[in-house]
């Protein structure tokens, strides 16, 4: 399975193409749109979310709601493009009028300056329009399709907010996806402990008034993932490494941990390794899950636990020092419309990219031309593992 996205933040649309989705997969477009709506929500979001009401269109590879096995083509219109049509016109030549929103004061922490240096852009809008997190809307749409594929294989996952700034959203770490989902949908922060909502709201409000931004920690749990996905034989076949790369490929992510992650470095081996157990009918299992469902780069049948550390958004309304690209004068960095924190939508994005990687390894491991054949193969494989 392979996917590709294209499009700019204020361009006409985002486009995505997925190859390798099994024929016969029933795709619910309403579910995709619900995921897109959830990505636009969350406390601390900026004004653009009041403009965009993301809806996906599947314009290829689908007939009567069923995947054909050919590439799926998706589009998401950018409603805000109406205000940027001249500036972001793909074909008209450059004029004084359509370069009014030129960016020449790069923002610290963003791709602006380095992207300009690499591609020799003199208007850094050519960088920020693609490096914007707006692109993740398409990855959420693709991730929703992959979640639907996984659900039909009895694999479920959820992403939620573990921490915002220095405030933890819970000190408990459940692994039941259904229970987690029930709790986090009761508030606009996607946290488990609703008693922390008021304190986090105040933190976000105070941060906004100060012209500053916040990051946090995201946690993804995936349950009922079969053991043996991935491989120990080569570094580039390890599934935990692929998941880490996918998570780090999301805007603003600065760290990835599997299971106990960095905490494992502080503890003794006896506190980190998960004792093995076996029972008739259920087969092999572990008595704990400090390793987050991975051993030797392979899934071990326990719930997968992935954590992602998100840095604060680099666009600050009280801008930091920068240098003018043309004059080399010391000036304040450009200010683009942004959020105080995007940790809530980021949890949905991280959930989505994990779903994509799990769908990729499933379709790589098993014969996946047809959905019913794939379901049978996965069912037979699970039974084989129990009998080992």
C-alpha positions as CSV (number, residue, x, y, z in Angstrom):
1,X,0.0,0.0,0.0
2,X,1.2,3.5,-0.9
3,X,-0.2,7.0,-0.6
4,X,0.7,10.4,-1.9
5,X,-0.7,13.9,-1.1
6,X,-0.5,17.2,-2.9
7,X,-1.7,20.7,-2.4
8,X,-1.0,23.9,-0.6
9,X,-2.6,25.4,2.5
10,X,-4.4,28.2,0.6
11,X,-4.5,26.4,-2.7
12,X,-7.7,25.2,-4.4
13,X,-7.7,21.8,-2.8
14,X,-5.8,19.0,-1.2
15,X,-5.4,15.8,-3.2
16,X,-4.6,12.3,-2.1
17,X,-4.0,9.0,-3.9
18,X,-3.9,5.6,-2.2
19,X,-2.8,2.5,-4.0
20,X,-3.2,-1.0,-2.5
21,X,-6.6,-0.8,-0.7
22,X,-8.2,-4.2,-1.1
23,X,-11.1,-4.6,-3.5
24,X,-14.4,-5.2,-1.7
25,X,-13.6,-2.9,1.2
26,X,-16.8,-1.0,2.1
27,X,-15.9,2.7,2.7
28,X,-18.1,5.0,4.7
29,X,-17.5,8.5,3.5
30,X,-19.5,9.9,6.5
31,X,-16.9,8.4,8.8
32,X,-14.1,10.1,6.9
33,X,-15.9,13.5,7.2
34,X,-16.5,12.9,11.0
35,X,-12.7,12.4,11.4
36,X,-12.1,15.6,9.3
37,X,-14.5,17.5,11.5
38,X,-12.8,16.2,14.7
39,X,-9.4,17.3,13.3
40,X,-10.8,20.9,13.1
41,X,-12.0,20.9,16.6
42,X,-10.4,21.2,20.0
43,X,-9.8,24.0,22.5
44,X,-7.1,26.4,21.4
45,X,-7.8,26.4,17.7
46,X,-7.6,29.6,15.5
47,X,-10.1,31.3,13.3
48,X,-9.4,29.4,10.1
49,X,-11.4,26.5,11.5
50,X,-14.5,28.7,11.4
51,X,-14.0,29.0,7.6
52,X,-13.0,25.5,6.6
53,X,-15.7,22.8,6.9
54,X,-13.7,19.9,5.4
55,X,-15.5,17.3,3.3
56,X,-13.9,14.6,1.3
57,X,-14.8,13.6,-2.3
58,X,-13.6,10.2,-3.6
59,X,-13.3,10.7,-7.3
60,X,-11.7,7.4,-8.3
61,X,-11.3,3.8,-7.2
62,X,-14.8,3.6,-5.6
63,X,-18.1,2.4,-6.9
64,X,-21.3,2.2,-4.9
65,X,-19.3,2.7,-1.8
66,X,-17.1,-0.3,-2.4
67,X,-13.3,-0.1,-3.2
68,X,-12.5,-1.4,-6.7
69,X,-8.8,-2.4,-5.9
70,X,-7.6,0.4,-8.2
71,X,-6.1,3.6,-6.8
72,X,-8.4,5.7,-4.7
73,X,-8.4,9.4,-5.5
74,X,-9.5,11.9,-2.8
75,X,-10.0,15.6,-2.8
76,X,-10.7,18.1,0.0
77,X,-11.6,21.6,-1.2
78,X,-10.0,24.6,0.6
79,X,-12.8,27.0,1.2
80,X,-10.4,29.7,2.3
81,X,-8.9,29.6,-1.2
82,X,-11.7,32.1,-2.2
83,X,-9.8,34.8,-0.3
84,X,-6.5,33.8,-1.8
85,X,-7.4,32.9,-5.4
86,X,-5.1,35.6,-7.0
87,X,-2.2,35.1,-4.6
88,X,-2.3,31.3,-5.0
89,X,-3.3,31.1,-8.6
90,X,-1.4,28.1,-10.1
91,X,-1.0,29.5,-13.6
92,X,-1.1,33.3,-13.7
93,X,2.3,35.1,-13.9
94,X,3.7,36.9,-10.9
95,X,2.5,40.5,-10.5
96,X,2.7,43.2,-7.8
97,X,-1.0,42.5,-7.0
98,X,-0.7,38.7,-6.5
99,X,2.5,38.9,-4.3
100,X,1.0,41.2,-1.7
101,X,1.3,38.5,1.0
102,X,4.9,37.9,0.3
103,X,6.8,36.3,3.2
104,X,10.4,37.5,3.7
105,X,10.8,37.4,7.5
106,X,11.2,33.7,8.3
107,X,9.6,32.3,11.5
108,X,12.0,30.6,14.0
109,X,11.0,26.9,14.3
110,X,9.2,26.7,10.9
111,X,10.4,25.4,7.6
112,X,10.4,29.0,6.1
113,X,14.2,29.8,6.1
114,X,15.7,26.4,5.5
115,X,13.1,25.6,2.8
116,X,13.9,28.8,1.1
117,X,17.6,28.1,1.2
118,X,17.2,24.6,-0.1
119,X,14.8,25.4,-3.0
120,X,16.1,29.0,-3.6
121,X,12.7,30.6,-3.1
122,X,12.7,34.4,-2.6
123,X,9.1,34.4,-1.4
124,X,8.9,32.1,1.6
125,X,5.2,31.6,1.0
126,X,6.3,29.0,-1.5
127,X,7.6,27.0,1.5
128,X,5.1,27.6,4.2
129,X,2.1,26.9,2.0
130,X,3.2,23.2,1.7
131,X,4.9,22.8,5.0
132,X,1.7,24.0,6.7
133,X,-0.1,21.4,8.9
134,X,-3.1,21.9,6.6
135,X,-1.8,19.0,4.6
136,X,-2.6,16.7,7.5
137,X,-6.3,16.9,6.6
138,X,-5.6,14.6,3.7
139,X,-3.6,12.2,5.9
140,X,-6.6,12.1,8.3
141,X,-8.9,11.2,5.4
142,X,-6.6,8.5,4.2
143,X,-6.1,7.3,7.8
144,X,-9.9,7.0,8.2
145,X,-10.1,4.7,5.3
146,X,-7.2,2.6,6.8
147,X,-9.1,2.6,10.2
148,X,-12.1,1.2,8.4
149,X,-10.0,-1.5,6.9
150,X,-8.5,-2.4,10.3
151,X,-11.9,-2.4,12.0
152,X,-13.1,-5.0,9.5
153,X,-10.1,-7.1,10.7
154,X,-11.1,-6.5,14.4
155,X,-8.2,-4.1,15.0
156,X,-9.1,-0.9,16.7
157,X,-7.1,2.1,17.7
158,X,-7.5,5.6,19.3
159,X,-5.3,8.7,19.7
160,X,-5.8,11.1,22.6
161,X,-4.0,13.8,24.5
162,X,-1.9,12.7,27.4
163,X,-0.5,16.1,28.4
164,X,-0.8,19.8,27.4
165,X,2.1,22.0,28.4
166,X,3.0,20.8,31.9
167,X,-0.5,19.6,32.8
168,X,-1.2,15.9,32.5
169,X,-4.6,14.8,31.2
170,X,-4.5,11.7,33.3
171,X,-2.1,9.6,35.4
172,X,-3.9,6.4,34.2
173,X,-3.0,4.6,31.0
174,X,-5.9,2.3,30.0
175,X,-5.6,0.1,26.9
176,X,-9.3,-0.6,26.1
177,X,-10.0,1.5,23.0
178,X,-13.7,1.6,23.5
179,X,-13.4,2.9,27.1
180,X,-10.8,5.5,26.1
181,X,-13.0,6.8,23.3
182,X,-16.0,7.2,25.6
183,X,-14.0,9.3,28.1
184,X,-12.2,11.5,25.7
185,X,-15.3,12.5,23.6
186,X,-16.8,14.0,26.8
187,X,-14.5,17.1,26.6
188,X,-12.9,19.3,23.9
189,X,-9.4,18.4,24.9
190,X,-9.5,14.6,24.2
191,X,-8.2,13.9,27.7
192,X,-9.2,11.1,30.0
193,X,-9.5,13.1,33.3
194,X,-12.3,15.6,32.9
195,X,-11.3,17.2,36.2
196,X,-8.3,18.7,34.4
197,X,-10.3,20.4,31.7
198,X,-10.8,23.7,33.6
199,X,-7.1,24.0,34.5
200,X,-6.0,23.3,30.9
201,X,-8.5,25.7,29.5
202,X,-7.1,28.4,31.7
203,X,-3.6,27.5,30.7
204,X,-4.5,27.8,27.0
205,X,-6.4,31.1,27.5
206,X,-3.4,32.6,29.4
207,X,-1.0,31.4,26.8
208,X,-3.1,33.0,24.1
209,X,-3.2,36.4,25.9
210,X,0.5,36.2,26.2
211,X,0.9,35.7,22.4
212,X,2.5,32.3,23.0
213,X,1.9,28.7,22.1
214,X,1.7,25.3,23.7
215,X,2.7,21.7,22.8
216,X,2.1,18.4,24.6
217,X,2.2,14.7,24.5
218,X,-0.1,12.4,22.4
219,X,-0.8,8.7,23.1
220,X,-2.1,6.1,20.6
221,X,-3.4,2.7,21.6
222,X,-4.0,-0.1,19.1
223,X,-5.6,-3.3,20.3
224,X,-6.0,-6.8,18.9
225,X,-3.1,-6.4,16.5
226,X,-1.8,-9.9,15.6
227,X,1.7,-10.9,16.8
228,X,4.5,-11.2,14.2
229,X,3.9,-8.0,12.1
230,X,7.2,-6.5,11.2
231,X,10.5,-8.4,11.3
232,X,13.7,-8.7,13.2
233,X,15.8,-9.7,10.1
234,X,16.7,-6.2,8.9
235,X,16.7,-2.7,10.4
236,X,14.3,-1.4,7.8
237,X,11.7,-4.2,8.3
238,X,11.1,-3.4,12.0
239,X,7.5,-2.2,12.4
240,X,8.2,0.0,15.5
241,X,10.8,1.9,13.4
242,X,8.3,2.4,10.6
243,X,5.7,3.7,13.1
244,X,8.3,6.0,14.6
245,X,9.1,7.4,11.2
246,X,5.5,8.0,10.3
247,X,4.8,9.8,13.6
248,X,7.9,12.0,13.2
249,X,6.7,12.8,9.7
250,X,3.8,14.8,11.2
251,X,4.3,18.5,11.7
252,X,5.8,19.7,15.0
253,X,6.6,16.2,16.3
254,X,9.9,16.1,18.2
255,X,9.9,12.7,19.9
256,X,8.4,9.3,19.7
257,X,8.3,6.6,22.4
258,X,7.1,3.0,22.3
259,X,5.6,1.6,25.5
260,X,7.4,3.0,28.6
261,X,9.8,4.8,26.2
262,X,12.4,7.0,27.9
263,X,11.2,5.9,31.3
264,X,12.5,2.4,30.5
265,X,16.0,3.8,30.5
266,X,15.7,4.6,34.2
267,X,14.5,1.2,35.4
268,X,16.0,-2.2,35.9
269,X,15.5,-4.9,33.3
270,X,13.2,-6.8,35.7
271,X,10.9,-3.7,35.8
272,X,10.8,-3.3,32.0
273,X,10.6,-6.8,30.4
274,X,7.2,-8.3,30.2
275,X,6.9,-11.9,31.6
276,X,5.5,-14.5,29.2
277,X,2.4,-16.5,29.9
278,X,0.4,-19.1,28.0
279,X,-3.1,-20.5,28.3
280,X,-5.2,-23.1,26.5
281,X,-7.4,-21.4,23.9
282,X,-5.8,-18.0,24.1
283,X,-2.2,-19.0,23.4
284,X,0.8,-16.7,24.2
285,X,0.6,-13.4,26.1
286,X,2.5,-11.1,28.4
287,X,1.8,-10.3,32.1
288,X,2.6,-6.6,31.6
289,X,3.1,-4.3,28.6
290,X,6.1,-2.0,29.4
291,X,7.5,-2.6,25.8
292,X,4.3,-1.3,24.2
293,X,3.4,-4.4,22.2
294,X,6.8,-4.8,20.5
295,X,9.7,-7.2,20.8
296,X,12.5,-7.3,18.2
297,X,10.8,-4.9,15.9
298,X,7.7,-7.1,15.8
299,X,4.3,-6.9,17.3
300,X,3.9,-9.4,20.2
301,X,0.1,-9.5,20.4
302,X,-0.2,-7.0,23.3
303,X,-1.8,-3.5,22.7
304,X,0.5,-1.2,20.8
305,X,1.4,2.0,22.8
306,X,2.9,4.9,20.9
307,X,3.6,8.3,22.4
308,X,4.5,11.5,20.4
309,X,5.9,14.7,21.8
310,X,4.7,17.8,20.0
311,X,6.6,21.1,20.2
312,X,4.6,24.4,20.5
313,X,3.4,25.8,17.3
314,X,6.2,28.1,15.8
315,X,3.9,30.9,14.7
316,X,3.9,33.4,17.7
317,X,1.6,36.4,17.8
318,X,4.3,38.1,19.8
319,X,6.9,37.3,17.1
320,X,10.5,36.4,17.8
321,X,13.5,38.1,16.2
322,X,14.2,37.2,12.6
323,X,16.2,38.7,9.6
324,X,14.7,40.2,6.5
325,X,15.5,38.0,3.6
326,X,16.1,40.9,1.2
327,X,17.6,43.7,3.4
328,X,19.3,41.5,6.1
329,X,17.8,43.9,8.7
330,X,16.8,42.6,12.1
331,X,13.0,42.4,12.2
332,X,10.2,40.5,13.9
333,X,9.2,37.3,12.2
334,X,6.2,37.1,9.9
335,X,2.9,36.3,11.7
336,X,0.5,33.9,9.9
337,X,-2.9,33.0,11.2
338,X,-2.4,30.1,13.6
339,X,-3.5,28.3,16.8
340,X,-2.5,28.6,20.4
341,X,-2.2,24.9,20.5
342,X,-3.1,22.2,18.0
343,X,-2.5,19.2,20.3
344,X,-6.1,18.1,20.1
345,X,-6.2,17.8,16.2
346,X,-2.7,16.5,16.3
347,X,-3.9,13.5,18.3
348,X,-6.2,12.6,15.5
349,X,-3.5,13.1,12.9
350,X,-1.1,10.8,14.9
351,X,-3.9,8.2,15.2
352,X,-4.4,8.4,11.4
353,X,-0.7,7.9,10.5
354,X,-0.5,4.9,12.9
355,X,-3.6,3.5,11.2
356,X,-1.9,4.0,7.8
357,X,1.2,2.2,8.8
358,X,-0.7,-0.7,10.4
359,X,-2.8,-1.0,7.2
360,X,0.4,-1.0,5.1
361,X,2.0,-3.8,7.1
362,X,-1.2,-5.9,7.1
363,X,-1.6,-5.5,3.3
364,X,2.2,-6.3,2.8
365,X,2.0,-9.4,5.0
366,X,-1.1,-11.0,3.7
367,X,-2.6,-11.4,0.2
368,X,-4.8,-8.3,0.1
369,X,-6.2,-8.0,-3.5
370,X,-9.6,-8.7,-2.1
371,X,-11.1,-7.8,1.4
372,X,-12.8,-11.1,2.1
373,X,-9.7,-13.1,1.2
374,X,-7.6,-10.8,3.5
375,X,-10.1,-11.3,6.3
376,X,-9.8,-15.1,5.9
377,X,-6.0,-15.0,5.9
378,X,-5.8,-12.8,9.0
379,X,-8.3,-15.1,10.8
380,X,-6.4,-18.2,9.8
381,X,-3.1,-16.6,10.9
382,X,-4.5,-15.7,14.3
383,X,-5.6,-19.3,14.8
384,X,-2.2,-20.5,13.8
385,X,-0.5,-18.3,16.4
386,X,-2.8,-19.7,19.1
387,X,-1.8,-23.3,18.2
388,X,2.0,-22.6,18.1
